[in-house]
């Protein structure tokens, strides 16, 4: 598991970025859906 070659390091970094981007997108969707619910009331 201790692969420190530049290729694997870059791959891990891009996976981390994609994961955090997905989490951010989900948060934004949750917030947006909550706002819609509040506007309907």
C-alpha positions as CSV (number, residue, x, y, z in Angstrom):
1,X,0.0,0.0,0.0
2,X,3.0,2.3,0.4
3,X,3.3,3.2,-3.3
4,X,4.9,6.6,-3.5
5,X,5.4,6.7,-7.3
6,X,4.4,10.1,-8.8
7,X,1.7,8.4,-10.8
8,X,0.0,6.8,-7.8
9,X,0.3,10.0,-5.7
10,X,-1.4,12.0,-8.4
11,X,-4.1,9.4,-8.8
12,X,-4.8,9.5,-5.1
13,X,-4.9,13.3,-5.1
14,X,-7.3,13.4,-8.0
15,X,-9.6,10.8,-6.3
16,X,-9.6,12.9,-3.1
17,X,-10.5,16.0,-5.1
18,X,-13.3,14.2,-6.8
19,X,-14.6,12.9,-3.5
20,X,-14.6,16.3,-1.9
21,X,-16.2,17.9,-5.0
22,X,-19.0,15.3,-4.8
23,X,-19.5,16.0,-1.1
24,X,-19.7,19.8,-1.8
25,X,-22.2,19.2,-4.6
26,X,-24.4,17.0,-2.3
27,X,-24.3,19.7,0.4
28,X,-25.4,22.4,-2.1
29,X,-28.2,20.1,-3.3
30,X,-29.3,19.5,0.3
31,X,-29.3,23.3,1.0
32,X,-31.1,24.0,-2.3
33,X,-33.8,21.4,-1.6
34,X,-34.3,22.8,1.9
35,X,-34.7,26.3,0.5
36,X,-37.3,25.1,-1.9
37,X,-39.2,23.4,1.0
38,X,-39.1,26.7,3.0
39,X,-40.3,28.7,0.0
40,X,-43.3,26.4,-0.4
41,X,-44.5,27.0,3.1
